[in-house]
Amino acid sequence: MSIRSHFVFCTLAVGALFASAANAVPITLYGSYSHKDGLYDASDDRGQLTCSLGCSGLTSSLVSGPYDANVPNVTTQAGFSSVAADLFYLGNNSDASELAFVNAVLHPDVAAGTRTDTFGVSSYTFTSSALYLLLKIGTSPDMALIWNSSGQAQTYSYLGFQGEGAGLSHFTEYGGPTSVPEPETLLLLAPGVLALALRLRRRRAVAA
């Protein structure tokens, strides 16, 4: 293999390595509400979700403090984050209630999803190509909405932290996969693509 070939190979490998490392960062799930004293703790980390390619979690603008109702709800949504997801409160966990919550966040609306029961396990790994996942975690607030930002089938690994009552009850998949890659992956692969293009250009110049 020539020095030039080694350079191209190494550039592509480094780009892929950094892309994989960037996407391997787990999303931490936050939020707990005490029915006894009415206090919401926005900083209570209860579990984490690791995505093999790339995902983001819906967050809430609600801060820690006393509240006279179960919180947070959909009115406090604050966009998606690649490192965190807040747990939201739903009045009940029926399929209709969950779909209404998802469609209050997303535009346009999605159709009814496919639900998989996991019966409160503290760790669970699965593969999905759905564009969105809704995870039912422990007790209220208990719903985490996850966006599959890779647009591809990928592997998810959930881990509920010990003592947090954060077992995974079930998850529901919404929407089909897309073919749009995430921007950060494109940026990381750009050096390798550029090197490959330069190599091909030089080959043509030598041949001419």
Backbone bond lengths (Angstrom), bond angles and torsions (degrees), N, CA, C in turn:
res aa  C-N    CA-C-N  psi(-1)  N-CA   C-N-CA  omega(-1)  CA-C   N-CA-C  phi
1 M - - - 1.470 - - 1.528 109.43 -
2 S 1.338 117.62 132.98 1.458 121.83 -178.73 1.526 111.26 -73.11
3 I 1.344 115.12 165.92 1.470 119.96 178.26 1.524 110.04 -61.06
4 R 1.344 115.86 -38.93 1.457 120.31 -179.77 1.525 110.84 -63.73
5 S 1.339 116.93 -41.13 1.462 121.49 178.64 1.516 110.86 -64.57
6 H 1.349 115.37 -40.54 1.467 119.73 176.89 1.522 110.42 -59.86
7 F 1.337 115.96 -42.41 1.462 120.19 -179.02 1.525 111.07 -62.05
8 V 1.335 116.13 -46.40 1.463 120.24 -179.68 1.518 110.77 -62.11
9 F 1.347 116.11 -45.29 1.462 120.42 -179.28 1.525 111.12 -61.25
10 C 1.323 116.46 -45.54 1.469 120.43 -178.42 1.526 111.33 -65.42
11 T 1.335 116.28 -39.39 1.463 119.81 179.73 1.518 111.09 -62.82
12 L 1.344 115.87 -44.91 1.465 120.04 178.25 1.522 111.17 -64.03
13 A 1.328 116.75 -41.13 1.462 120.70 -178.50 1.518 111.38 -65.07
14 V 1.342 116.17 -42.64 1.473 120.09 179.98 1.524 110.19 -65.23
15 G 1.339 117.04 -42.06 1.461 120.11 178.15 1.509 111.52 -60.60
16 A 1.337 117.32 -44.26 1.462 121.18 179.21 1.517 111.15 -65.82
17 L 1.341 116.80 -38.11 1.457 120.69 180.00 1.512 111.18 -63.71
18 F 1.340 117.46 -46.18 1.450 120.55 179.47 1.518 111.74 -65.98
19 A 1.328 117.67 -36.36 1.463 121.12 177.65 1.510 110.25 -63.05
20 S 1.335 116.08 -44.03 1.461 120.37 179.66 1.514 111.18 -64.54
21 A 1.346 116.32 -42.14 1.468 120.35 -179.66 1.508 111.36 -64.46
22 A 1.345 116.28 -39.58 1.466 120.00 -179.31 1.514 110.64 -63.93
23 N 1.325 118.28 -39.61 1.448 122.11 -175.80 1.523 112.60 -80.67
24 A 1.331 117.29 -15.91 1.456 120.68 -177.20 1.525 112.74 -79.94
25 V 1.325 118.16 -7.69 1.466 121.13 179.51 1.523 109.13 -64.60
26 P 1.337 118.00 124.22 1.468 119.41 -178.23 1.526 112.59 -73.83
27 I 1.316 115.22 151.04 1.459 121.76 172.68 1.527 107.53 -89.63
28 T 1.317 117.14 126.63 1.466 121.25 178.18 1.518 109.39 -92.09
29 L 1.346 116.11 135.17 1.464 122.05 -179.18 1.526 109.19 -98.36
30 Y 1.346 116.00 125.70 1.459 121.74 -174.06 1.532 112.20 -119.16
31 G 1.337 114.78 154.46 1.455 121.34 168.06 1.508 115.71 116.71
32 S 1.338 116.82 127.44 1.465 122.03 173.95 1.522 108.86 -146.23
33 Y 1.328 115.58 148.63 1.462 121.65 -179.29 1.522 109.39 -127.88
34 S 1.336 116.33 129.16 1.459 121.56 178.87 1.521 109.98 -94.30
35 H 1.330 116.75 115.90 1.464 120.40 177.85 1.537 111.07 -69.54
36 K 1.319 116.55 -23.37 1.463 121.10 -177.14 1.523 112.12 -69.57
37 D 1.348 116.60 -48.06 1.473 119.35 -177.40 1.533 113.21 -115.08
38 G 1.339 117.66 1.90 1.462 120.62 176.58 1.512 114.62 70.47
39 L 1.329 117.49 25.67 1.460 120.89 -178.16 1.524 111.38 -101.78
40 Y 1.312 114.68 133.89 1.459 121.14 175.61 1.520 109.03 -105.59
41 D 1.341 116.76 130.20 1.464 122.13 179.13 1.523 108.32 -111.82
42 A 1.325 116.46 104.07 1.463 121.59 -177.60 1.521 112.30 -74.08
43 S 1.321 117.71 -18.02 1.466 121.19 -176.17 1.526 113.41 -97.25
44 D 1.323 117.43 0.91 1.465 121.04 -178.42 1.530 109.59 -73.33
45 D 1.332 116.81 107.33 1.464 120.65 179.55 1.526 109.18 -84.26
46 R 1.328 115.73 124.02 1.462 120.70 -170.70 1.521 114.53 -114.90
47 G 1.303 116.69 -15.76 1.458 119.25 179.63 1.505 110.58 -178.02
48 Q 1.329 116.40 -178.73 1.457 119.55 177.83 1.527 110.65 -148.03
49 L 1.316 114.87 154.25 1.457 122.36 179.16 1.523 107.96 -128.66
50 T 1.323 116.11 123.41 1.453 121.44 178.08 1.522 109.04 -106.29
51 C 1.331 116.47 130.89 1.467 122.69 -178.72 1.523 108.68 -112.89
52 S 1.321 117.08 135.75 1.460 120.38 -174.44 1.525 113.19 -72.05
53 L 1.323 118.67 -25.67 1.465 121.37 -178.61 1.519 113.43 -115.79
54 G 1.320 117.91 -49.78 1.455 119.81 179.79 1.513 111.99 168.60
55 C 1.319 117.73 132.08 1.458 121.64 177.61 1.522 110.04 -155.52
56 S 1.328 115.35 165.14 1.465 122.20 179.31 1.517 108.81 -139.38
57 G 1.335 116.31 154.26 1.453 121.34 -177.92 1.517 112.21 -116.35
58 L 1.335 116.43 146.76 1.458 121.25 177.28 1.526 109.67 -71.73
59 T 1.329 116.37 133.63 1.464 121.45 -179.72 1.529 110.73 -112.22
60 S 1.339 114.59 166.63 1.460 121.62 179.75 1.525 109.45 -120.57
61 S 1.335 116.06 148.38 1.464 121.23 177.39 1.527 111.77 -86.23
62 L 1.328 117.40 -3.57 1.465 121.17 -175.57 1.527 111.06 -69.23
63 V 1.327 116.24 134.62 1.462 121.42 179.38 1.523 109.64 -99.86
64 S 1.318 116.72 163.53 1.458 121.39 178.57 1.527 110.61 -62.32
65 G 1.330 115.59 144.41 1.449 119.35 178.43 1.507 112.22 157.47
66 P 1.364 117.31 179.35 1.468 121.42 179.69 1.536 111.52 -80.97
67 Y 1.322 115.66 136.68 1.465 121.17 178.24 1.533 108.65 -139.05
68 D 1.324 115.17 149.10 1.457 118.78 -176.47 1.525 112.35 -95.90
69 A 1.336 117.05 13.67 1.464 121.35 177.58 1.513 108.88 -148.03
70 N 1.331 115.83 161.42 1.460 118.99 177.16 1.527 109.37 -64.07
71 V 1.314 117.15 130.21 1.463 123.01 -175.73 1.531 109.27 -139.61
72 P 1.356 117.14 165.94 1.464 127.75 -5.89 1.523 111.56 -82.98
73 N 1.330 115.99 161.03 1.460 119.69 176.43 1.525 109.63 -117.69
74 V 1.329 115.74 -177.45 1.458 120.11 -171.19 1.529 113.03 -63.38
75 T 1.329 118.18 -21.85 1.468 120.25 -178.82 1.529 112.27 -69.56
76 T 1.341 117.53 -14.43 1.470 120.43 -178.83 1.525 112.25 -101.10
77 Q 1.318 117.75 10.23 1.463 120.02 -178.99 1.522 110.42 -58.18
78 A 1.354 115.68 142.96 1.466 119.85 -175.13 1.525 112.50 -136.10
79 G 1.318 117.62 31.67 1.459 120.16 176.98 1.512 113.41 89.36
80 F 1.328 115.47 176.56 1.459 121.91 -176.11 1.531 111.75 -99.67
81 S 1.333 114.90 146.67 1.460 122.42 179.83 1.523 109.64 -127.49
82 S 1.340 116.99 145.26 1.458 121.07 179.08 1.523 113.02 -85.11
83 V 1.344 117.76 -3.38 1.465 120.05 -177.92 1.530 113.73 -124.97
84 A 1.342 117.87 -8.97 1.462 119.68 -175.80 1.517 110.96 -149.07
85 A 1.337 114.76 154.98 1.467 122.11 172.30 1.518 107.12 -142.78
86 D 1.331 116.67 133.88 1.458 120.30 176.53 1.523 109.75 -94.72
87 L 1.325 115.66 147.60 1.454 121.44 178.94 1.521 109.57 -88.41
88 F 1.320 116.33 129.59 1.463 123.09 -176.38 1.524 110.56 -106.45
89 Y 1.336 114.66 151.74 1.466 120.98 -179.55 1.524 110.86 -94.42
90 L 1.339 115.24 133.40 1.455 122.03 171.36 1.519 108.74 -120.41
91 G 1.326 116.45 144.98 1.458 120.21 179.91 1.513 112.87 -59.85
92 N 1.339 116.80 -34.31 1.462 121.49 173.96 1.518 107.92 -154.10
93 N 1.310 115.97 169.86 1.458 120.77 -174.76 1.522 112.73 -109.83
94 S 1.332 115.79 33.47 1.461 119.46 175.20 1.528 109.08 -70.60
95 D 1.325 116.24 158.78 1.457 120.27 178.38 1.526 111.07 -58.64
96 A 1.338 116.46 -39.35 1.465 120.84 -178.93 1.531 111.15 -66.21
97 S 1.339 117.05 -41.61 1.459 121.03 179.62 1.525 111.33 -65.67
98 E 1.317 116.08 -40.41 1.462 120.14 179.68 1.527 110.76 -67.04
99 L 1.328 117.08 -42.27 1.464 120.67 178.95 1.529 110.69 -63.59
100 A 1.334 117.17 -39.85 1.468 121.09 178.84 1.529 110.49 -62.73
101 F 1.331 116.97 -39.17 1.463 121.00 178.00 1.529 110.51 -64.18
102 V 1.323 116.44 -48.27 1.464 120.79 -179.23 1.531 110.70 -59.64
103 N 1.322 116.92 -43.68 1.459 120.25 -177.69 1.526 113.41 -75.56
104 A 1.336 116.83 -15.69 1.462 120.07 172.58 1.531 110.42 -75.14
105 V 1.338 115.88 -20.04 1.470 121.43 179.62 1.519 111.44 -95.76
106 L 1.340 116.44 -43.24 1.461 121.14 -171.43 1.521 112.33 -94.41
107 H 1.312 114.79 149.84 1.464 122.02 174.35 1.524 107.64 -142.67
108 P 1.343 119.40 123.57 1.471 125.43 2.12 1.521 112.09 -76.43
109 D 1.342 115.67 172.87 1.450 120.95 -179.06 1.525 110.94 -64.74
110 V 1.343 114.95 154.84 1.463 121.02 174.73 1.523 108.84 -107.88
111 A 1.325 115.74 160.76 1.461 121.07 178.39 1.520 110.11 -80.21
112 A 1.326 116.24 169.89 1.461 121.69 178.18 1.524 110.04 -53.17
113 G 1.329 116.02 141.11 1.460 120.44 -174.93 1.511 113.77 -95.21
114 T 1.332 114.49 -177.45 1.466 122.70 177.92 1.519 108.71 -107.70
115 R 1.319 116.23 120.32 1.468 121.83 -174.63 1.520 111.43 -98.98
116 T 1.337 115.01 137.82 1.469 122.04 175.98 1.522 108.50 -124.01
117 D 1.323 117.91 119.41 1.466 122.01 178.91 1.523 110.30 -81.94
118 T 1.327 116.26 135.10 1.461 121.40 -179.89 1.530 112.31 -123.56
119 F 1.328 117.12 -0.72 1.465 123.85 166.48 1.528 114.89 59.79
120 G 1.331 117.18 36.93 1.466 120.50 171.18 1.510 116.61 77.59
121 V 1.326 118.53 22.09 1.465 120.11 -179.53 1.532 109.84 -69.26
122 S 1.324 116.07 150.21 1.462 120.05 -178.75 1.521 112.37 -84.63
123 S 1.329 117.61 -18.68 1.462 120.45 175.99 1.521 108.79 -142.48
124 Y 1.339 114.75 142.51 1.466 118.51 -176.23 1.519 108.66 -160.21
125 T 1.342 116.00 136.95 1.456 121.85 178.63 1.522 109.36 -123.44
126 F 1.319 116.09 134.85 1.460 120.20 -179.27 1.525 109.49 -151.90
127 T 1.335 115.57 165.65 1.462 122.29 177.95 1.517 109.51 -116.85
128 S 1.336 116.24 138.29 1.461 120.47 -179.90 1.518 110.08 -150.30
129 S 1.335 115.64 146.49 1.458 121.34 174.00 1.528 111.33 -109.14
130 A 1.333 116.74 6.33 1.467 120.71 -179.45 1.519 110.63 -63.95
131 L 1.323 116.51 151.20 1.455 121.18 -179.64 1.531 111.69 -76.52
132 Y 1.347 116.63 -29.67 1.468 121.70 178.47 1.519 110.40 -136.30
133 L 1.333 115.47 147.03 1.459 123.06 174.86 1.520 108.87 -127.52
134 L 1.329 116.28 138.17 1.459 120.93 172.98 1.522 107.14 -114.80
135 L 1.339 116.52 118.12 1.459 121.88 -177.73 1.515 110.42 -100.96
136 K 1.329 117.40 131.29 1.468 122.72 175.12 1.517 107.43 -98.03
137 I 1.352 115.37 113.42 1.463 122.29 -173.54 1.518 111.23 -115.73
138 G 1.310 119.20 119.20 1.459 122.49 171.70 1.514 114.29 48.55
139 T 1.347 115.53 -132.79 1.464 121.67 -178.58 1.524 109.92 -108.96
140 S 1.352 116.22 173.69 1.468 121.56 -172.73 1.539 112.20 -62.50
141 P 1.388 116.91 143.89 1.467 126.37 -10.36 1.519 109.97 -69.96
142 D 1.310 116.96 143.41 1.455 116.69 -163.72 1.519 116.97 -141.40
143 M 1.331 119.67 5.49 1.448 121.36 -175.10 1.534 111.08 -114.64
144 A 1.326 116.26 125.33 1.463 121.24 177.36 1.519 108.77 -116.48
145 L 1.338 116.60 125.54 1.459 121.33 178.84 1.526 108.58 -99.91
146 I 1.333 115.83 123.33 1.456 122.58 -176.03 1.526 110.15 -115.73
147 W 1.325 116.14 132.85 1.460 122.82 177.05 1.522 109.57 -101.99
148 N 1.333 115.86 123.92 1.466 121.61 175.81 1.525 108.07 -78.46
149 S 1.317 117.07 87.24 1.464 121.51 -174.09 1.523 112.56 -74.00
150 S 1.331 118.02 -10.23 1.465 120.56 177.17 1.519 111.25 -78.60
151 G 1.343 117.49 -24.45 1.445 121.23 -177.84 1.519 113.61 69.86
152 Q 1.338 117.02 16.34 1.462 121.25 -177.01 1.526 109.99 -132.71
153 A 1.329 115.64 167.79 1.461 119.82 172.88 1.523 108.16 -65.99
154 Q 1.334 117.05 133.58 1.454 120.06 178.94 1.517 110.37 -148.81
155 T 1.320 115.77 169.89 1.457 122.40 -178.57 1.525 110.13 -100.06
156 Y 1.326 116.21 133.36 1.460 123.20 177.76 1.525 109.20 -113.90
157 S 1.323 116.20 137.55 1.464 121.22 175.74 1.524 108.56 -125.72
158 Y 1.336 115.43 116.72 1.468 120.18 -179.69 1.526 109.63 -101.74
159 L 1.335 115.45 141.76 1.458 121.70 175.85 1.519 109.20 -138.08
160 G 1.336 116.85 117.95 1.458 121.14 175.24 1.514 109.71 -88.86
161 F 1.328 117.13 131.23 1.456 120.63 -177.35 1.536 110.71 -71.25
162 Q 1.323 115.21 142.64 1.465 121.39 -177.66 1.526 111.42 -62.54
163 G 1.334 115.80 135.73 1.455 121.36 177.70 1.512 114.78 80.53
164 E 1.332 118.24 5.56 1.466 121.46 -177.15 1.526 112.96 -104.27
165 G 1.339 118.29 1.15 1.462 120.15 -178.28 1.512 111.36 56.19
166 A 1.346 116.26 44.64 1.465 121.09 -171.16 1.527 112.54 -118.77
167 G 1.326 117.00 37.90 1.452 119.32 175.18 1.523 110.94 -66.79
168 L 1.317 116.51 149.00 1.469 121.33 -179.52 1.526 108.78 -85.08
169 S 1.339 116.08 111.21 1.463 121.98 -178.44 1.526 111.63 -77.96
170 H 1.341 115.45 -48.40 1.458 120.94 176.36 1.521 109.23 -166.30
171 F 1.315 116.09 168.10 1.462 120.44 171.95 1.522 108.13 -137.94
172 T 1.332 115.45 150.92 1.460 121.59 -179.37 1.518 109.17 -125.16
173 E 1.338 116.25 133.99 1.462 122.76 -178.48 1.528 110.10 -100.01
174 Y 1.328 115.19 133.03 1.470 121.14 179.91 1.525 110.32 -127.28
175 G 1.324 116.54 138.10 1.461 121.29 173.12 1.510 113.17 75.82
176 G 1.333 115.24 152.54 1.455 120.80 178.76 1.511 111.63 -89.15
177 P 1.327 116.75 172.02 1.467 120.84 179.88 1.516 111.58 -71.43
178 T 1.324 115.97 157.55 1.458 121.67 175.00 1.526 108.53 -116.56
179 S 1.308 117.18 172.10 1.469 120.98 -179.79 1.520 111.80 -109.75
180 V 1.322 117.01 16.26 1.467 120.95 -177.39 1.523 109.67 -93.78
181 P 1.360 118.50 115.17 1.466 120.23 179.56 1.516 110.96 -73.77
182 E 1.330 116.57 155.17 1.456 119.91 -179.91 1.520 110.28 -73.14
183 P 1.345 118.35 144.20 1.469 122.16 -175.43 1.519 113.84 -56.66
184 E 1.339 118.96 -39.89 1.456 120.06 -175.51 1.524 111.24 -66.52
185 T 1.329 118.00 -32.05 1.454 121.06 177.96 1.524 110.41 -68.90
186 L 1.334 116.70 -40.14 1.457 120.16 177.60 1.525 110.82 -60.55
187 L 1.330 117.28 -41.29 1.452 121.06 -179.80 1.522 111.46 -65.50
188 L 1.324 116.44 -38.25 1.451 120.22 -178.80 1.528 112.11 -71.86
189 L 1.308 117.16 -31.06 1.455 121.05 179.64 1.520 112.45 -84.16
190 A 1.334 117.63 -14.37 1.458 121.69 -175.93 1.529 113.36 -55.81
191 P 1.370 120.22 -44.41 1.467 118.87 -179.82 1.523 112.65 -58.64
192 G 1.325 116.81 -40.76 1.459 120.12 -179.98 1.511 111.91 -66.53
193 V 1.321 116.78 -41.66 1.464 120.98 179.18 1.525 110.24 -64.69
194 L 1.332 117.25 -40.94 1.462 121.48 179.35 1.521 111.20 -63.16
195 A 1.344 115.70 -43.40 1.462 119.66 179.71 1.516 111.14 -63.26
196 L 1.333 116.22 -40.09 1.464 120.29 178.97 1.526 110.77 -64.83
197 A 1.336 117.08 -40.78 1.464 121.30 179.04 1.529 110.79 -63.66
198 L 1.331 117.75 -41.43 1.464 121.61 178.69 1.517 111.19 -64.19
199 R 1.329 115.55 -38.78 1.464 120.11 179.40 1.531 110.63 -62.59
200 L 1.334 116.54 -46.73 1.457 120.74 -179.80 1.524 111.05 -63.76
201 R 1.336 116.92 -38.14 1.465 121.10 -179.70 1.525 110.84 -64.59
202 R 1.346 116.36 -40.97 1.461 119.72 179.85 1.522 111.75 -68.75
203 R 1.338 115.53 -35.74 1.468 119.52 177.26 1.530 110.54 -60.61
204 R 1.342 115.76 -44.18 1.452 120.08 -179.81 1.533 111.15 -64.89
205 A 1.326 115.76 -37.45 1.460 120.03 -179.62 1.520 110.48 -66.14
206 V 1.340 117.72 -40.11 1.464 121.80 178.64 1.511 110.40 -66.47
207 A 1.354 116.92 -41.10 1.456 122.26 -179.16 1.524 111.29 -64.64
208 A 1.335 116.57 -34.61 1.452 120.90 179.92 1.536 110.35 -72.09
